[in-house]
Amino acid sequence: MPAANDIRKGQVIKFNGEPHLVMETQHRTPGNLRAFVQIKMRNLRYGKALDQRFASTDTIEVLPTDRRSLEFSYADRDTYAFIDPESFDQIELSEGTLGDVKNYLTAGGKVDVLFVDEKPLSVDLPSAVNLKIVESAEGVKGDTASNVQKPAKLETGLVVQVPLFIKEGEVIRVSTADGSYLGRA
């Protein structure tokens, strides 16, 4: 097992029996005290971030990871099926594992899945996705004095605020970071 000095950003370590993604590391040597490593990490099961201090000589277990690009296939109740385009294996993820990611999934959409010990733990989306509007109120003609917006329901069930000129049936680009409207696709 590597020492705390050898831990780098992006690695997945085992801490308190749970997998944690290392987001930042700093090696510190304060005055006349012993050196230590400050690690900022995020629990991959629960999403909680924490800072932890390790002695520079402590050994830390690094978990084997694999990042694969998968295509979304279909959803069945609270289970979401993905296909590996290289091996054609089907991988099913629960709604709990996906979290808010499910609001941006469309058939054939690509996501990056982080596997730790051959178990899928986290799903990363592209920065923006194209989604079709299935329900939207008509804009009031002449109401363009300011940046007036209206709610629009997308094909995934997500509701976003869009400008008045956007109509039902159009495809728009949506940010996956905050669910905001970016423009027409």
C-alpha positions as CSV (number, residue, x, y, z in Angstrom):
1,M,0.0,0.0,0.0
2,P,1.3,3.5,-0.8
3,A,2.2,6.1,1.8
4,A,0.0,9.2,2.2
5,N,2.7,11.2,0.3
6,D,2.1,9.1,-2.8
7,I,-1.7,9.8,-3.0
8,R,-2.7,11.9,-6.0
9,K,-5.8,13.7,-7.2
10,G,-8.3,11.5,-9.0
11,Q,-7.4,8.3,-7.1
12,V,-10.0,6.3,-5.1
13,I,-8.9,5.4,-1.6
14,K,-10.5,3.3,1.1
15,F,-11.2,5.3,4.3
16,N,-13.4,4.1,7.1
17,G,-14.4,1.1,5.0
18,E,-15.9,3.4,2.3
19,P,-14.5,4.4,-1.2
20,H,-13.5,8.1,-1.3
21,L,-12.4,10.0,-4.4
22,V,-9.4,12.2,-3.8
23,M,-10.2,15.8,-4.9
24,E,-7.1,17.6,-3.6
25,T,-3.9,16.8,-1.7
26,Q,-1.5,19.1,0.1
27,H,1.8,18.2,1.8
28,R,2.5,20.4,4.8
29,T,5.5,20.8,7.1
30,P,4.6,23.3,9.8
31,G,7.5,24.8,11.7
32,N,8.9,22.3,14.2
33,L,6.1,19.7,13.8
34,R,6.0,16.5,11.8
35,A,5.0,16.6,8.2
36,F,1.4,15.6,7.3
37,V,-0.7,15.3,4.2
38,Q,-4.1,17.1,4.0
39,I,-6.5,15.3,1.7
40,K,-9.8,16.7,0.5
41,M,-12.0,13.7,-0.5
42,R,-15.6,12.8,-1.4
43,N,-17.4,9.7,-0.3
44,L,-18.6,7.9,-3.5
45,R,-21.5,6.2,-1.9
46,Y,-23.1,9.2,-0.2
47,G,-21.5,12.2,-1.9
48,K,-20.3,13.9,1.4
49,A,-17.0,15.8,1.1
50,L,-14.5,15.9,4.0
51,D,-11.0,17.0,4.8
52,Q,-8.7,14.4,6.5
53,R,-5.2,14.8,7.8
54,F,-2.7,11.8,7.5
55,A,0.8,11.5,8.8
56,S,3.1,11.5,5.8
57,T,4.2,7.9,6.6
58,D,0.7,6.5,7.0
59,T,-0.2,3.8,4.5
60,I,-3.5,4.2,2.6
61,E,-5.3,1.5,0.5
62,V,-5.8,2.7,-3.1
63,L,-8.7,0.9,-4.8
64,P,-8.5,-0.3,-8.4
65,T,-10.7,1.9,-10.6
66,D,-12.0,1.7,-14.2
67,R,-13.8,4.5,-16.0
68,R,-16.1,3.3,-18.9
69,S,-18.2,5.2,-21.4
70,L,-21.7,3.6,-21.4
71,E,-24.9,4.3,-23.5
72,F,-28.2,4.7,-21.7
73,S,-30.7,2.1,-23.0
74,Y,-33.9,2.2,-21.0
75,A,-35.5,2.7,-17.6
76,D,-37.7,0.2,-15.8
77,R,-39.3,1.5,-12.5
78,D,-36.2,2.5,-10.4
79,T,-33.7,0.6,-12.5
80,Y,-31.8,2.2,-15.3
81,A,-30.1,0.0,-18.0
82,F,-26.9,0.9,-19.7
83,I,-25.0,-0.8,-22.6
84,D,-21.2,-1.0,-22.9
85,P,-20.7,-0.2,-26.6
86,E,-17.5,-2.2,-26.8
87,S,-18.5,-5.5,-25.1
88,F,-22.3,-5.1,-25.4
89,D,-22.7,-6.0,-21.7
90,Q,-25.8,-4.6,-20.0
91,I,-25.2,-2.8,-16.7
92,E,-28.1,-1.9,-14.4
93,L,-27.9,1.0,-12.0
94,S,-30.4,1.9,-9.3
95,E,-32.1,5.3,-9.1
96,G,-30.2,6.0,-5.8
97,T,-26.8,5.5,-7.6
98,L,-27.8,7.9,-10.3
99,G,-29.3,10.7,-8.2
100,D,-30.1,13.8,-10.4
101,V,-28.4,12.3,-13.4
102,K,-31.6,10.6,-14.3
103,N,-33.1,14.0,-15.3
104,Y,-30.7,14.2,-18.2
105,L,-30.8,10.7,-19.6
106,T,-32.2,10.0,-23.1
107,A,-32.0,6.8,-25.2
108,G,-28.5,6.5,-26.7
109,G,-27.1,9.2,-24.4
110,K,-23.5,8.7,-23.3
111,V,-22.3,8.8,-19.7
112,D,-19.0,8.0,-18.0
113,V,-19.3,5.5,-15.1
114,L,-16.6,5.1,-12.5
115,F,-16.2,1.4,-11.4
116,V,-14.5,0.6,-8.2
117,D,-13.7,-3.1,-7.7
118,E,-16.0,-3.9,-10.7
119,K,-19.0,-2.1,-9.0
120,P,-20.4,1.0,-10.6
121,L,-20.3,3.9,-8.0
122,S,-20.6,7.2,-9.7
123,V,-22.0,8.5,-13.0
124,D,-20.6,11.6,-14.8
125,L,-22.6,13.4,-17.5
126,P,-21.3,15.7,-20.3
127,S,-21.5,19.4,-19.4
128,A,-24.6,19.9,-21.6
129,V,-27.3,17.7,-23.2
130,N,-29.9,18.2,-25.9
131,L,-33.5,17.5,-24.7
132,K,-36.9,17.9,-26.4
133,I,-39.7,20.1,-24.9
134,V,-42.9,18.1,-24.5
135,E,-45.0,20.7,-22.7
136,S,-44.8,24.5,-22.6
137,A,-47.2,27.3,-22.3
138,E,-47.6,29.8,-25.2
139,G,-45.7,33.1,-24.7
140,V,-47.8,36.3,-24.6
141,K,-47.3,38.4,-27.7
142,G,-45.5,41.7,-27.0
143,D,-44.2,40.6,-23.6
144,T,-40.6,41.0,-24.6
145,A,-39.6,44.1,-22.6
146,S,-37.2,42.1,-20.4
147,N,-35.8,38.7,-20.1
148,V,-39.1,37.0,-19.4
149,Q,-39.1,33.3,-19.1
150,K,-41.6,30.5,-18.8
151,P,-41.5,26.9,-17.5
152,A,-41.1,24.1,-20.0
153,K,-41.3,20.3,-19.3
154,L,-38.7,18.2,-21.0
155,E,-38.9,14.6,-22.3
156,T,-37.2,13.4,-19.1
157,G,-39.7,15.1,-16.8
158,L,-37.3,17.9,-15.8
159,V,-38.8,21.4,-15.8
160,V,-36.6,24.3,-16.9
161,Q,-37.1,28.0,-17.4
162,V,-36.9,29.0,-21.1
163,P,-37.4,32.3,-23.1
164,L,-40.9,33.0,-24.4
165,F,-40.0,32.3,-28.1
166,I,-39.2,28.6,-27.4
167,K,-42.1,26.4,-28.4
168,E,-43.3,22.8,-27.7
169,G,-41.5,20.2,-29.7
170,E,-38.2,22.1,-30.0
171,V,-34.9,20.6,-28.9
172,I,-32.9,22.7,-26.5
173,R,-29.5,22.5,-24.9
174,V,-29.5,22.2,-21.1
175,S,-26.6,22.5,-18.6
176,T,-26.2,19.3,-16.5
177,A,-24.5,21.3,-13.7
178,D,-27.5,23.4,-12.8
179,G,-30.3,22.5,-15.1
180,S,-30.4,25.9,-16.9
181,Y,-31.4,26.6,-20.5
182,L,-28.3,27.3,-22.7
183,G,-29.9,27.7,-26.1
184,R,-31.5,25.9,-29.0
185,A,-29.8,22.7,-30.3
